Amino acid sequence: MAELVRGIMSVKGVKRSSIDTNGTLLTKQLVDGLAEAGLTRINLSLNALDPEKAGKLAGYPYNLAKVMEIARYIPAKMDLIIAPVWVPGFNDDELPKLAKFAEEIGAGKNCPAIGIQNMLNYRFGRNPVEGVPMEQFYAKMRELEQKHNVKLVFDKSAFDVEEQPELPKPFRKGQVIEAEIALPGRIGNEKLAVAKDRLISVPDCHREIGSKVKLRIRRTKHNIFLGESLD
């Protein structure tokens, strides 16, 4: 991971880099290595300070004390943002507590100390409850701000976001290309193929790693490519 960060930070024009993590695999030694490699921020997915709620949201045995300890360590090495997901009706009252915890440990030197995410429903996600529209999300966050006297809503300017031109797409939808299978995917028989310096998701693919495959490009939106195997 440190090698990857070091390579990313060596790219011309890259000023900042961050990693999203639930913190369970972080150690002080790993944080030190990432900081040395040039990582500028960790986005920590800490969803509750109540151990029972934190464990339920994680979906597995969750060492909350360890994650909180590493959260206290990170600001001495790089920036930190506590990034919980709001699960409506479950961790509402945890969000102000997380905001105060983030402020206490020195998170948010060059960004907000907390960045709350609205829970969105995905086909392959856990989907514990039904998500809410963004308008309702912001209304709830402002309600919690007033009730607990904490800042929970931030606009893009707080993150120093710069608009950049989209990378040129080397493929068009419907195009047939040849690619090399590089990695297994996350879901079922998905494989990840490489062509023209782009990664292409190939669902239901049974080809071996390293083999060549003919693909029809089915998706190019946002430079996220999906290919259908024709072999």
C-alpha positions as CSV (number, residue, x, y, z in Angstrom):
1,M,0.0,0.0,0.0
2,A,2.8,2.4,0.8
3,E,4.4,1.7,-2.5
4,L,1.1,2.5,-4.3
5,V,0.8,5.8,-2.4
6,R,4.4,6.7,-3.2
7,G,3.8,6.0,-6.9
8,I,0.6,8.1,-6.9
9,M,2.2,11.0,-5.2
10,S,5.0,11.0,-7.8
11,V,2.5,11.7,-10.6
12,K,2.7,15.3,-11.9
13,G,-0.1,17.4,-10.6
14,V,-1.1,15.2,-7.7
15,K,-1.2,17.2,-4.5
16,R,-3.2,15.1,-2.1
17,S,-4.1,11.5,-1.6
18,S,-6.4,9.7,0.8
19,I,-7.4,6.2,1.8
20,D,-10.9,5.1,2.8
21,T,-10.8,2.5,5.6
22,N,-12.8,1.1,8.5
23,G,-9.5,1.2,10.5
24,T,-9.6,-2.5,11.6
25,L,-6.3,-3.3,9.8
26,L,-4.5,-0.1,10.6
27,T,-1.6,-0.1,13.0
28,K,0.7,2.7,14.1
29,Q,3.5,1.2,12.0
30,L,1.3,1.1,8.9
31,V,0.2,4.7,9.5
32,D,3.8,5.8,9.8
33,G,4.7,4.0,6.6
34,L,1.8,5.6,4.7
35,A,2.7,9.0,6.0
36,E,6.3,8.6,4.9
37,A,5.1,7.5,1.5
38,G,3.2,10.8,1.2
39,L,-0.4,10.0,2.1
40,T,-2.1,13.2,3.1
41,R,-5.3,12.0,4.7
42,I,-7.2,9.0,6.0
43,N,-11.0,8.9,5.7
44,L,-12.0,6.7,8.6
45,S,-15.4,4.9,8.3
46,L,-16.3,5.1,12.0
47,N,-20.1,4.8,12.3
48,A,-20.8,4.8,16.0
49,L,-19.1,5.2,19.4
50,D,-21.5,2.8,21.0
51,P,-19.8,-0.7,20.8
52,E,-23.0,-2.6,20.1
53,K,-24.1,-0.2,17.3
54,A,-20.6,-0.1,15.8
55,G,-20.5,-3.9,15.7
56,K,-23.9,-4.2,14.1
57,L,-23.0,-1.7,11.5
58,A,-19.7,-3.4,10.7
59,G,-21.4,-6.8,10.4
60,Y,-18.6,-8.7,12.1
61,P,-16.7,-8.6,15.4
62,Y,-15.5,-5.1,15.6
63,N,-12.7,-3.8,17.9
64,L,-14.0,-0.3,18.5
65,A,-11.4,0.5,21.2
66,K,-8.6,-0.3,18.7
67,V,-10.1,1.8,16.0
68,M,-10.6,4.7,18.3
69,E,-6.9,4.4,19.5
70,I,-5.6,4.5,15.9
71,A,-7.9,7.4,15.2
72,R,-6.2,9.4,18.0
73,Y,-2.8,8.5,16.5
74,I,-3.4,9.5,12.9
75,P,-3.7,13.3,13.3
76,A,0.0,13.4,14.5
77,K,1.0,11.9,11.2
78,M,-1.5,13.2,8.6
79,D,-4.9,14.6,8.2
80,L,-8.0,12.7,9.3
81,I,-11.7,12.9,8.6
82,I,-14.2,10.8,10.5
83,A,-16.5,9.6,7.7
84,P,-19.6,7.7,9.1
85,V,-22.5,6.5,7.1
86,W,-25.9,7.7,8.4
87,V,-28.2,4.6,8.7
88,P,-31.6,6.3,9.2
89,G,-33.2,5.4,12.5
90,F,-30.2,3.5,13.8
91,N,-27.1,5.8,14.4
92,D,-28.8,9.2,14.3
93,D,-27.7,10.2,17.8
94,E,-24.2,8.8,17.2
95,L,-23.3,11.4,14.6
96,P,-23.0,14.4,17.0
97,K,-20.9,12.2,19.3
98,L,-18.6,11.3,16.4
99,A,-18.3,15.0,15.4
100,K,-17.2,15.9,18.9
101,F,-14.8,13.0,19.1
102,A,-13.3,14.1,15.8
103,E,-12.8,17.6,17.1
104,E,-11.3,16.4,20.4
105,I,-8.6,14.2,18.7
106,G,-7.5,16.9,16.2
107,A,-9.0,15.6,13.0
108,G,-9.7,18.0,10.2
109,K,-6.6,20.2,9.8
110,N,-7.1,20.8,6.1
111,C,-10.6,19.5,5.7
112,P,-13.7,19.1,7.9
113,A,-13.2,16.9,10.9
114,I,-16.3,14.9,10.0
115,G,-17.9,14.1,6.7
116,I,-21.2,12.2,7.0
117,Q,-22.3,10.1,4.1
118,N,-25.9,9.4,3.2
119,M,-26.6,5.6,2.9
120,L,-27.3,4.6,-0.6
121,N,-28.9,1.3,-1.6
122,Y,-26.8,-0.8,-4.0
123,R,-27.6,-4.1,-5.8
124,F,-24.7,-5.9,-4.1
125,G,-24.7,-3.9,-0.9
126,R,-26.0,-5.0,2.6
127,N,-28.9,-2.5,2.5
128,P,-29.9,-2.7,6.1
129,V,-32.6,-0.1,5.6
130,E,-34.2,1.9,2.8
131,G,-32.1,4.9,1.9
132,V,-33.6,8.5,1.8
133,P,-33.4,11.2,-0.8
134,M,-30.5,13.7,-0.4
135,E,-33.0,16.5,0.5
136,Q,-34.2,14.5,3.4
137,F,-30.6,13.6,4.4
138,Y,-29.5,17.3,4.5
139,A,-32.7,18.2,6.4
140,K,-31.9,15.6,9.1
141,M,-28.2,16.7,9.3
142,R,-29.3,20.3,9.9
143,E,-31.8,19.2,12.5
144,L,-29.0,17.4,14.4
145,E,-26.8,20.4,14.0
146,Q,-29.3,22.6,15.8
147,K,-30.2,20.0,18.4
148,H,-26.6,19.3,19.4
149,N,-24.8,22.5,18.5
150,V,-22.3,20.8,16.1
151,K,-21.3,21.4,12.5
152,L,-22.3,18.4,10.3
153,V,-22.9,19.8,6.8
154,F,-20.1,21.2,4.6
155,D,-19.9,22.3,1.0
156,K,-17.3,21.5,-1.6
157,S,-15.2,24.6,-0.7
158,A,-14.4,23.0,2.7
159,F,-12.6,20.2,0.8
160,D,-10.6,22.5,-1.6
161,V,-12.1,20.6,-4.6
162,E,-10.7,21.6,-8.0
163,E,-12.7,20.7,-11.1
164,Q,-10.5,18.9,-13.7
165,P,-11.2,17.7,-17.2
166,E,-12.2,14.1,-17.6
167,L,-9.6,11.6,-18.8
168,P,-10.0,10.7,-22.4
169,K,-11.8,7.4,-22.9
170,P,-9.8,4.9,-25.0
171,F,-12.9,2.9,-25.8
172,R,-16.5,3.6,-27.0
173,K,-19.6,1.7,-26.0
174,G,-20.1,-1.3,-28.3
175,Q,-16.5,-1.5,-29.4
176,V,-14.8,-4.9,-29.5
177,I,-11.3,-5.0,-28.1
178,E,-8.7,-7.5,-26.9
179,A,-7.6,-7.3,-23.3
180,E,-5.6,-9.4,-20.8
181,I,-7.1,-10.9,-17.7
182,A,-5.1,-9.5,-14.8
183,L,-7.0,-10.1,-11.5
184,P,-10.0,-11.8,-10.0
185,G,-13.0,-9.5,-9.3
186,R,-15.1,-9.2,-6.2
187,I,-18.3,-10.8,-7.2
188,G,-18.8,-14.4,-8.4
189,N,-16.9,-15.2,-11.5
190,E,-16.0,-11.5,-12.3
191,K,-12.5,-10.9,-13.7
192,L,-10.6,-7.6,-14.1
193,A,-9.0,-7.2,-17.5
194,V,-6.4,-4.5,-18.7
195,A,-6.2,-2.8,-22.1
196,K,-4.8,0.6,-23.0
197,D,-3.9,1.4,-19.4
198,R,-7.5,0.9,-18.2
199,L,-9.1,-1.6,-16.0
200,I,-12.2,-3.4,-17.3
201,S,-14.7,-5.3,-15.2
202,V,-15.7,-8.6,-16.9
203,P,-18.6,-10.4,-15.2
204,D,-19.2,-14.1,-15.6
205,C,-15.7,-14.7,-17.0
206,H,-14.0,-18.1,-16.6
207,R,-10.7,-17.3,-18.3
208,E,-7.4,-17.8,-16.5
209,I,-5.3,-14.9,-15.1
210,G,-2.8,-13.8,-17.8
211,S,-4.9,-15.0,-20.7
212,K,-6.1,-12.9,-23.6
213,V,-9.8,-12.3,-24.0
214,K,-12.0,-10.6,-26.6
215,L,-14.5,-8.1,-25.1
216,R,-17.4,-5.9,-26.2
217,I,-17.4,-2.7,-24.2
218,R,-20.8,-2.3,-22.5
219,R,-20.2,0.7,-20.2
220,T,-17.8,3.7,-20.3
221,K,-19.5,6.2,-17.9
222,H,-17.1,8.1,-15.7
223,N,-14.1,6.1,-17.1
224,I,-15.5,3.0,-15.4
225,F,-15.4,0.2,-18.0
226,L,-17.5,-2.9,-18.2
227,G,-16.8,-5.5,-20.8
228,E,-18.7,-8.6,-22.1
229,S,-16.6,-11.6,-22.9
230,L,-17.0,-12.8,-26.5
231,D,-14.8,-15.9,-26.1
